[in-house]
């Protein structure tokens, strides 16, 4: 029994799967955060694009920021 426990504790073959799962969780959280943060900007861009396609005229560009 002690030999089994020593072997079980020393075995690191499952560590890579756990590491990949942790990486996937972090990447998933980053994607959700980015989508939530950018949702307003993406929605605004889609609305402006829809307006241009419906009217056929592009809106006036925003003035350039002062240096």
C-alpha positions as a printed Julia matrix, in Angstrom:
67×3 Matrix{Float64}:
   0.0    0.0     0.0
   2.81   2.44    0.79
   4.4    1.66   -2.58
   1.12   2.6    -4.3
   0.91   5.89   -2.38
   4.52   6.77   -3.23
   3.87   6.04   -6.89
   0.6    8.0    -6.84
   2.19  11.07   -5.25
   5.17  11.0    -7.63
   2.99  10.54  -10.75
   2.77  13.82  -12.72
   1.04  12.57  -15.88
  -2.26  14.28  -15.0
  -0.61  17.63  -14.31
  -0.57  18.65  -17.96
  -4.33  18.15  -18.34
  -4.97  20.3   -15.27
  -2.65  22.98  -16.6
  -4.43  23.02  -19.97
  -7.79  23.31  -18.2
  -6.5   26.25  -16.17
  -5.23  27.97  -19.32
  -8.62  27.45  -21.0
 -10.4   28.98  -18.01
  -8.13  32.05  -18.06
  -8.56  32.5   -21.82
 -12.33  32.11  -21.48
 -12.48  34.75  -18.77
 -10.4   37.09  -20.95
 -12.75  36.61  -23.92
 -15.85  37.26  -21.8
 -14.27  40.36  -20.27
 -13.23  41.73  -23.67
 -16.66  41.06  -25.19
 -18.4   42.75  -22.28
 -16.08  45.76  -22.41
 -16.31  46.19  -26.17
 -20.01  45.44  -26.58
 -21.03  49.12  -26.6
 -18.4   50.07  -29.17
 -19.26  47.14  -31.4
 -22.98  47.91  -31.17
 -22.36  51.57  -32.04
 -20.26  50.63  -35.05
 -22.97  48.27  -36.26
 -25.64  50.96  -35.82
 -23.57  53.5   -37.79
 -22.93  50.94  -40.54
 -26.62  50.12  -40.72
 -27.45  53.81  -40.97
 -25.0   54.3   -43.83
 -26.38  51.3   -45.69
 -29.97  52.46  -45.23
 -29.43  56.12  -46.22
 -26.59  55.73  -48.69
 -24.68  58.65  -47.15
 -21.8   58.47  -44.73
 -21.99  60.63  -41.61
 -19.55  63.51  -41.23
 -16.26  62.39  -39.7
 -15.51  63.4   -36.14
 -13.09  66.35  -35.8
  -9.48  65.49  -35.13
  -8.35  65.91  -31.52
  -6.26  68.98  -30.73
  -2.54  68.25  -30.3
